[in-house]
């Protein structure tokens, strides 16, 4: 059972409340606007300057006047002190909302920059995965040969993929299998010493022009003033004077493909078959993994970030974030102080008016 009695509304109280509501209405809209304008001028506000400043920061002065008129209707200030507090309260509320808009604007700008960078990052990752998958396909095509022997190009390509960390844990296994499938007598660099010396000799011949396989360039003929050709001792004139004889085209017979590694026996080829199949399976599986990751990245780029990812991306990390937050908190505290002050002034004034009425009644009695 509650000890507090709830007030009961009687017909007499309801009629008194309605009568008081009709007596306590505020001024009309035109009268209110005129009161607000006079109060602003009284407290030193230049309306044109304030409106120009609001336009400069992208704000609508009409919305500020609507806010001020709403507070004017709510508190119905009487006297210069109450009017000044209401105007300061409107400005504090406006500045608090401005600080909130500043934070939201920074978040929108940061979200756009992050979204643009995110698209570039995902596109770069998809391109990298595509290039990796193409390189792995070329290695799979080479390893698919039953008589595969590791070439220096394949070994270098595998080393680069392993250094990039594409194959992760399987990179060590694949690289070891490539080393295992090298030709007998191959060094750790992947090149046979005999083949390396032969390539060096060919390079030296090309530099000094000692390559006998290259046919000599034909010399240009020389003519005298009469137009007769001057025959030099080293010129071959038999081809110019005689018509070339037609030689029958020899029959082309397919020549058997020579074995590039005759030093590897059949037993060794059988022993190399198992690691070759294992290497082919590893590389094929890595191609499928790259394609799956590329598909996931494509779906992620189309779908966009989740709300949690977006919230983490737009988290305020700029140096002015704390300052803007302090501005908003300061304006909020100012609103609270002004509201309490206005309520105290109105309470004090109502009490004063009540005391004056009681004193006037006492004097009449």
C-alpha positions as CSV (number, residue, x, y, z in Angstrom):
1,X,0.0,0.0,0.0
2,X,1.5,3.3,-1.1
3,X,1.8,6.0,1.6
4,X,1.7,8.8,-1.0
5,X,-1.7,10.0,-2.0
6,X,-2.2,10.5,-5.7
7,X,-3.9,13.8,-6.5
8,X,-7.4,13.3,-7.8
9,X,-8.5,15.5,-10.7
10,X,-11.9,17.0,-10.1
11,X,-14.1,19.0,-12.4
12,X,-13.0,22.2,-10.7
13,X,-9.3,21.4,-11.1
14,X,-9.7,20.5,-14.8
15,X,-11.5,23.8,-15.4
16,X,-8.8,25.7,-13.5
17,X,-6.0,24.0,-15.6
18,X,-7.7,24.9,-18.8
19,X,-8.2,28.5,-17.7
20,X,-4.5,28.7,-16.8
21,X,-3.4,27.3,-20.1
22,X,-5.4,30.0,-21.9
23,X,-3.8,32.7,-19.8
24,X,-0.2,31.4,-20.2
25,X,0.0,31.3,-24.0
26,X,3.1,32.9,-25.6
27,X,3.1,35.7,-28.2
28,X,1.9,35.2,-31.7
29,X,4.5,34.1,-34.4
30,X,5.0,37.6,-35.8
31,X,5.3,39.1,-32.3
32,X,7.7,36.4,-31.3
33,X,9.9,37.0,-34.3
34,X,10.0,40.7,-33.5
35,X,10.9,39.9,-29.9
36,X,13.7,37.6,-31.0
37,X,15.1,40.2,-33.4
38,X,15.0,42.9,-30.8
39,X,16.7,40.6,-28.3
40,X,19.5,39.7,-30.7
41,X,20.1,43.4,-31.5
42,X,20.0,44.2,-27.8
43,X,22.8,41.6,-27.1
44,X,25.0,42.8,-29.9
45,X,24.3,40.2,-32.6
46,X,24.8,41.5,-36.1
47,X,22.3,39.4,-38.1
48,X,23.9,39.9,-41.5
49,X,27.4,39.1,-40.2
50,X,26.1,36.0,-38.4
51,X,24.2,34.8,-41.5
52,X,27.3,35.4,-43.7
53,X,29.4,33.3,-41.3
54,X,26.9,30.5,-41.3
55,X,26.8,30.5,-45.1
56,X,30.6,30.4,-45.2
57,X,30.6,27.1,-43.2
58,X,27.7,25.6,-45.2
59,X,25.0,26.1,-42.6
60,X,21.5,27.5,-43.0
61,X,20.7,30.6,-40.8
62,X,17.0,29.9,-41.1
63,X,17.5,26.7,-39.1
64,X,19.3,28.6,-36.4
65,X,16.4,31.0,-36.2
66,X,13.9,28.1,-36.0
67,X,15.9,26.7,-33.1
68,X,16.0,30.0,-31.3
69,X,12.2,30.5,-31.8
70,X,11.5,27.0,-30.5
71,X,13.5,27.7,-27.3
72,X,11.7,31.0,-27.0
73,X,8.4,29.3,-27.1
74,X,9.5,26.6,-24.6
75,X,10.9,28.9,-22.0
76,X,9.0,32.1,-22.7
77,X,11.7,34.4,-21.4
78,X,10.7,37.6,-19.5
79,X,13.3,40.2,-19.0
80,X,16.8,40.8,-20.4
81,X,18.5,38.1,-18.2
82,X,16.2,35.3,-19.4
83,X,16.4,36.5,-23.0
84,X,20.3,36.5,-22.9
85,X,20.4,33.0,-21.4
86,X,18.0,31.7,-24.1
87,X,20.1,33.2,-26.9
88,X,23.3,31.7,-25.3
89,X,21.5,28.4,-25.0
90,X,20.6,28.4,-28.7
91,X,24.2,29.2,-29.7
92,X,25.5,26.5,-27.4
93,X,23.1,23.9,-28.9
94,X,24.1,25.1,-32.4
95,X,27.8,24.8,-31.7
96,X,27.3,21.3,-30.2
97,X,25.5,20.2,-33.3
98,X,28.2,21.7,-35.4
99,X,30.9,19.7,-33.5
100,X,28.9,16.6,-34.2
101,X,28.7,17.4,-37.9
102,X,32.4,18.0,-37.9
103,X,33.1,14.5,-36.6
104,X,30.6,13.0,-39.0
105,X,32.2,14.9,-41.9
106,X,35.6,13.6,-41.0
107,X,34.2,10.1,-40.8
108,X,32.6,10.4,-44.2
109,X,35.9,11.7,-45.7
110,X,37.9,8.9,-44.1
111,X,35.4,6.3,-45.2
112,X,35.7,7.5,-48.8
113,X,39.5,7.4,-48.7
114,X,39.5,4.0,-47.1
115,X,37.0,2.7,-49.6
116,X,39.1,4.0,-52.5
117,X,42.3,2.5,-51.1
118,X,40.4,-0.8,-50.4
119,X,39.4,-1.1,-54.0
120,X,42.9,-0.5,-55.2
121,X,44.3,-3.0,-52.7
122,X,41.8,-5.7,-53.6
123,X,42.5,-5.1,-57.3
124,X,46.2,-5.4,-56.8
125,X,45.8,-8.6,-54.8
126,X,43.6,-10.1,-57.5
127,X,46.1,-9.2,-60.2
128,X,49.0,-10.7,-58.1
129,X,47.0,-13.9,-57.6
130,X,46.3,-14.1,-61.4
131,X,50.0,-13.7,-62.3
132,X,50.9,-16.3,-59.7
133,X,48.4,-18.7,-61.0
134,X,49.7,-18.2,-64.6
135,X,53.3,-18.9,-63.4
136,X,52.2,-22.0,-61.6
137,X,50.3,-23.2,-64.7
138,X,53.5,-22.9,-66.8
139,X,55.4,-24.9,-64.2
140,X,52.7,-27.5,-64.2
141,X,52.8,-27.7,-68.0
142,X,56.6,-28.3,-67.8
143,X,56.5,-30.8,-65.0
144,X,53.7,-32.8,-66.8
145,X,56.4,-34.2,-69.1
146,X,57.2,-37.8,-68.1
147,X,60.9,-37.2,-68.8
148,X,61.0,-33.9,-66.9
149,X,64.3,-32.5,-65.8
150,X,64.5,-29.2,-63.8
151,X,65.6,-26.3,-66.0
152,X,67.4,-23.2,-64.7
153,X,64.3,-21.0,-65.7
154,X,61.9,-23.2,-63.8
155,X,64.2,-23.2,-60.8
156,X,64.5,-19.4,-60.7
157,X,60.7,-19.1,-61.1
158,X,60.1,-21.4,-58.2
159,X,62.6,-19.5,-56.1
160,X,60.9,-16.2,-56.7
161,X,57.5,-17.7,-55.9
162,X,58.9,-19.2,-52.7
163,X,60.5,-15.9,-51.6
164,X,57.1,-14.1,-52.1
165,X,55.5,-16.6,-49.7
166,X,52.8,-17.7,-52.2
167,X,53.1,-21.4,-51.5
168,X,53.6,-20.9,-47.8
169,X,54.5,-24.3,-46.1
170,X,54.4,-26.3,-49.4
171,X,57.0,-23.9,-50.9
172,X,59.9,-25.7,-49.2
173,X,58.6,-29.1,-50.3
174,X,58.1,-27.9,-53.9
175,X,61.6,-26.3,-54.0
176,X,63.2,-29.5,-52.6
177,X,61.4,-31.6,-55.3
178,X,62.7,-29.2,-58.0
179,X,66.2,-29.7,-56.7
180,X,65.7,-33.5,-56.6
181,X,64.5,-33.5,-60.3
182,X,67.7,-31.8,-61.6
183,X,69.9,-33.6,-64.1
184,X,72.7,-35.7,-62.7
185,X,75.9,-33.7,-62.0
186,X,74.0,-30.4,-61.8
187,X,75.3,-27.8,-59.3
188,X,73.3,-26.0,-56.7
189,X,72.7,-23.2,-59.1
190,X,70.7,-25.4,-61.4
191,X,73.2,-25.4,-64.3
192,X,75.3,-28.2,-65.5
193,X,79.1,-27.2,-65.5
194,X,79.6,-28.7,-69.0
195,X,76.6,-26.9,-70.3
196,X,77.7,-23.7,-68.6
197,X,81.1,-23.8,-70.2
198,X,79.6,-24.5,-73.6
199,X,77.3,-21.5,-73.3
200,X,80.3,-19.3,-72.3
201,X,82.2,-20.5,-75.4
202,X,79.2,-19.7,-77.7
203,X,79.0,-16.3,-76.1
204,X,82.7,-15.6,-76.7
205,X,82.4,-16.6,-80.4
206,X,79.4,-14.3,-80.8
207,X,81.3,-11.4,-79.3
208,X,84.4,-11.8,-81.5
209,X,82.6,-12.9,-84.6
210,X,84.0,-16.4,-84.7
211,X,80.8,-18.1,-85.2
212,X,81.3,-20.2,-88.4
213,X,77.6,-20.9,-88.8
214,X,76.9,-17.3,-89.8
215,X,77.1,-17.0,-93.6
216,X,79.3,-14.1,-94.9
217,X,77.5,-11.1,-96.2
218,X,77.5,-10.7,-100.1
219,X,79.6,-7.9,-101.4
220,X,78.0,-5.3,-103.6
221,X,79.1,-5.1,-107.3
222,X,81.2,-2.2,-108.5
223,X,80.6,-0.6,-112.0
224,X,82.8,1.9,-114.1
225,X,81.6,5.1,-115.8
226,X,80.4,3.2,-118.9
227,X,78.2,1.0,-116.8
228,X,80.4,-2.2,-117.1
229,X,80.9,-4.2,-114.0
230,X,84.3,-4.3,-112.6
231,X,85.2,-7.9,-111.8
232,X,87.4,-8.3,-108.7
233,X,89.5,-11.4,-108.1
234,X,87.5,-12.5,-105.1
235,X,84.1,-12.1,-106.8
236,X,82.1,-15.1,-107.8
237,X,80.7,-14.4,-111.3
238,X,79.6,-17.9,-112.0
239,X,76.2,-17.3,-110.4
240,X,75.6,-14.0,-112.3
241,X,76.5,-15.5,-115.8
242,X,74.8,-18.8,-115.3
243,X,71.2,-19.4,-114.5
244,X,70.6,-21.3,-111.4
245,X,69.8,-24.9,-111.9
246,X,66.6,-26.3,-110.4
247,X,67.5,-28.9,-107.8
248,X,64.9,-31.5,-106.8
249,X,63.5,-31.0,-103.3
250,X,64.7,-33.8,-101.1
251,X,62.1,-35.8,-99.3
252,X,61.6,-34.7,-95.7
253,X,61.7,-37.6,-93.3
254,X,60.8,-37.2,-89.6
255,X,63.9,-37.5,-87.5
256,X,63.5,-39.1,-84.2
257,X,63.7,-36.7,-81.2
258,X,67.1,-37.2,-79.6
259,X,67.2,-37.9,-75.9
260,X,68.3,-34.7,-74.1
261,X,69.6,-36.7,-71.2
262,X,71.2,-39.9,-72.4
263,X,73.0,-40.3,-69.1
264,X,69.8,-41.1,-67.2
265,X,68.8,-44.7,-67.4
266,X,65.3,-46.2,-67.4
267,X,65.6,-47.2,-63.8
268,X,66.4,-43.6,-62.8
269,X,63.5,-42.3,-64.8
270,X,61.2,-44.7,-62.9
271,X,62.6,-43.5,-59.6
272,X,62.1,-39.9,-60.6
273,X,58.5,-40.5,-61.6
274,X,57.1,-40.4,-58.1
275,X,58.6,-37.0,-57.0
276,X,57.6,-35.6,-60.4
277,X,53.9,-36.6,-59.8
278,X,54.0,-35.2,-56.3
279,X,55.4,-31.9,-57.6
280,X,52.8,-31.8,-60.3
281,X,50.0,-32.4,-57.7
282,X,51.3,-29.7,-55.4
283,X,51.6,-27.1,-58.2
284,X,48.1,-28.0,-59.5
285,X,46.6,-27.6,-56.0
286,X,48.3,-24.2,-55.6
287,X,46.8,-23.1,-58.9
288,X,43.3,-24.0,-57.5
289,X,44.0,-22.2,-54.2
290,X,45.0,-19.0,-56.1
291,X,41.8,-19.1,-58.1
292,X,39.7,-19.7,-55.0
293,X,41.3,-16.7,-53.2
294,X,40.9,-14.6,-56.3
295,X,37.2,-15.5,-56.4
296,X,36.8,-14.6,-52.7
297,X,38.5,-11.3,-53.2
298,X,36.2,-10.5,-56.2
299,X,33.1,-11.3,-54.1
300,X,34.5,-9.1,-51.3
301,X,35.1,-6.2,-53.6
302,X,31.5,-6.5,-55.0
303,X,29.8,-7.0,-51.6
304,X,31.7,-4.3,-49.8
305,X,32.8,-4.2,-46.1
306,X,30.6,-5.3,-43.3
307,X,29.3,-2.8,-40.7
308,X,32.0,-3.9,-38.2
309,X,34.8,-3.5,-40.8
310,X,33.4,-0.1,-41.8
311,X,33.3,1.0,-38.1
312,X,36.9,-0.1,-37.6
313,X,38.0,1.7,-40.8
314,X,36.4,5.0,-39.9
315,X,37.6,5.0,-36.3
316,X,38.9,8.5,-35.6
317,X,42.7,8.3,-35.8
318,X,43.5,11.9,-36.9
319,X,45.1,14.3,-34.3
320,X,42.1,16.6,-34.2
321,X,39.6,13.9,-33.2
322,X,40.1,14.4,-29.5
323,X,39.9,18.2,-29.9
324,X,36.5,17.9,-31.7
325,X,35.3,15.6,-29.0
326,X,36.3,18.0,-26.3
327,X,34.5,20.8,-28.2
328,X,31.3,18.8,-28.3
329,X,31.6,17.9,-24.6
330,X,32.3,21.5,-23.7
331,X,29.2,22.7,-25.6
332,X,27.1,20.0,-23.9
333,X,28.3,21.2,-20.5
334,X,27.5,24.8,-21.5
335,X,24.0,23.7,-22.5
336,X,23.5,22.0,-19.1
337,X,24.7,25.1,-17.2
338,X,22.6,27.5,-19.2
339,X,19.5,25.3,-18.8
340,X,19.9,25.0,-15.1
341,X,20.5,28.8,-14.8
342,X,17.4,29.6,-16.9
343,X,15.3,27.3,-14.7
344,X,16.7,28.8,-11.5
345,X,15.9,32.3,-12.8
346,X,12.4,31.4,-13.8
347,X,11.9,29.6,-10.4
348,X,13.2,32.6,-8.6
349,X,11.0,34.9,-10.5
350,X,7.9,32.8,-10.0
351,X,8.6,32.7,-6.3
352,X,9.1,36.4,-6.2
353,X,5.9,37.0,-8.0
354,X,4.1,34.6,-5.6
355,X,5.5,36.5,-2.6
356,X,4.5,39.8,-4.0
357,X,0.9,38.6,-4.6
358,X,0.8,37.3,-1.0
359,X,2.1,40.6,0.3
360,X,-0.5,42.5,-1.8
361,X,-3.3,40.3,-0.4
362,X,-2.1,40.9,3.1
363,X,-2.0,44.6,2.6
364,X,-5.6,44.5,1.3
365,X,-6.7,42.5,4.2
